[in-house]
Every structure is written in C-alpha cells, then in structure tokens.
Amino acid sequence: MPVEVPAPRHIRLTSHSSGYGALPIQWGAATPAERGPVVGTTTTRMHRNVIGTHSGSYSVYRALAVAAGALSRDHKADLTNTSPTDVIGPYPQWTDAGKIVSLDPWGATVAEVFAGELAAGYDIRPTIAVTQAHVILPEVIEALQSGRLQADGKFLTAGGAAMVTKVAIEPVWYLPGVARRFGCSEADLRRVLFEETGGMYPELVTRSDLEVFLPPIGGQTLYIFGKPRDLADPSVELTARVHDECNGSDVFGSDICTCRPYLTHAIEECIQGAQRGGVGLVAYSRKEGRALGEVTKFLVYNARKRQVGGDTADNYFARTECVAGVQDMRFQELMPDVLHWLGITKIHRLVSMSNMKFDAITGSGIEIGTRVNIPDALIPEDAKVEMDAKKAAGYFTPGPVPDADELKKAKGRELKS
Ligand SMILES: [Zn+2]
C-alpha cells in the first residue's frame, strides 16, 4: 500500500512585505492620526506594520492556545467597556520621538483615537490598560496599627486598603530610538536581537522599513496613589519608586535582599505623600533578578554562600559576574519612558538608593528632589551583604560608605549541609 504523504502546509512568512494595506507609523508625530496605529495582528498579515506581536512574553502562550485548539486565530478583541478609568495625557513628551521609545503613548486609548481604523477592519489592540483597585498589604496594616499611617477613607481605609489606579503596560520598541539610547547603530541592534533570539524574528534583518518591534519580554505595572493627572504637575509633591521585579522577596518574603521591605516602605511613603496633598507612584518592571532571570539568580546565591570565606559584600558583584558574565542587565536607559508617558517633570521624593536609576531619570531631563533610603530597621539580617555591596558600588546612602574592611564584616547565612 502506498504511504500517503500529507500535502505540505503553507507557512506564512513574515520576512517579506505582503504589500498593500499596512498603515505607516511615524513615531513621535504630533497627533495619533499622523502617528498611525500599532498593528501587530497575526490574522490579516497585510495590515501588519510592526515586527513581533502583542502581549509581550505572553504571545508565546497565545500561540500555545492556538496550537491546542483553544483559541481561534481569527478572534478579535471586543473592547466594549474596557476604556481607561482615568485619563492619562496626552502630554508634550508623547510627541517627542526621543523621550519615549519603549512604549506606545497612545496604547491605552486605541479604541478612541483609532476608532476609524478599527471600523475599517484593522485589528488594533491596546498595549496599555488603566483600572482601579484596592491594595491590601500586611506591612501597611502594621503601619496603621503602629500609628505611622492614618486611615482617611480617601487614600487609605480603616481596614488598611490603599485606593490606587493601576496601569499595565506592554513593551513597544521604536528601534531607531532604542538604538540611540544604547549608543549602537540600528543595524547592529536589529542583527543582535535577531541572532540572540535564535532567529525568532527574521523581519529584524529583512524589513528595515518596519521600525517598531513588539519584543517578547515582560512589561511593567504602575500603582498610582492619588490623582494620576497630578503626576504631570511639578507643583504637586510626587513620591515615586521605580522597582524591578524580585519574585523571591516581593511575593515570597525571601530575606536575602531588601526588595519587598523597600517596596512596602515606598508604598507607605506614597500613601503619606498622597495624604499630604501630593501623589504617589510605584512603577514595577518585570526585570527579575536584574533581568538575568531567576535561575541565574539562584545559581548566584549558591555561589555566594559556598565561596571560600562565606557570603561577604566584597565579593557580591564578582559572584554575579562569574555566573552571568555581567553584574546587571536591567539597563535603566529605557526605564524613564514611563515617567515621561505620565507627564512627569519633577520627582520630589525618589524612594530609591540606586545610582543607576537616579542617573537614568535625571539624564532624561526629570528633576529629582530628595532621595529616600530604606530605613535600617527594615533591612533583613541576611540582606546586609547586598546593602553594603551596593553602597560601596555607588548607591545613595545618607550614612558612611563601607570601606574594604567593612565589606568583609557582614556575613550572609550559610547553606545547610
Ligand atoms: Zn530582591
């Protein structure tokens, strides 16, 4: 019996222009109509005007859902009642092609500003969503009980719930602008992105006419305490923290670092700031383990604790570099974009000791008043190694910078044998 060979299935390549129908994007243009919508649809290929697709890293799960037969390829999002709960912008920074290069300033309002294109059949998805929430944290309840915070029913309830506006943002990269931020050529950036993702997006090297890339990485979340529009008013006191994800500490309370204590301290500062008539902001970026990922991070923990002499601050960065090849991959160069999206021109109180964050924010033209360090009482015993190492490396501290001898003193807990 002859073996039946299945007919080869047609694969739709993305590497060549499919011609007619794609709307141009003019990054930084004065109006949304001139800027044009970001169309990363996988259905009507001829409408695509970007490289990659929506939902950041979750685009891979969407592919799985299609592969499993759970999701129709042709599904179009019904955007009824999904519009933002609070108006953000537009601000002058939105139409400055150099100020914002890693998110779509019009991403929250596509249903409104691109209503005509949506009606014409273009599949335009929001890359930003704005909603409201109550957040309840044990540290905030403890601050209420100890009298550091007072309930006012407006920003903080008697039960310890803080009222916030929260914003989810997916990355949208304007490649010429991203290349400029990193001081490399756009051609080099495209080539390295192509090669280092194992050739995942051929358009990076074949379609130089497409300048916008939706990278498969995590995005960010904003928590705003007070009125979002006050963020853009430099006469209103702004308390802000830009925080990079640390699942181990932020969620699970692991005590090897100061991430959660600093985060909850910032939330306490934001609530107090809002109650003084100001506004508070926590910008949370999905850059787990200095953007090295959690596997690398845990390998480093082991290397630190097993090294000769134990876990000390003088070898803190060296151990990371041994495993990862670099000390840090967060590259704060793109971080200020979200601050510009919010219209921020001045941060009165920055709840961070990081010199890299400080330099990135001020370097992008935003003024910073006071820097607020984490109170010593909030630093877990096992995290003293990290704190000393960071202070010695240039992190802001109102106290003394530890010298070489001091860096040998704090010892991290040993692994159980
Ligand atoms: Zn941490």
Residues whose N, C-alpha, C, O or C-beta is under 5 A from the ligand:
A	BS01	ZN	C246 S249 C257 T258 C259
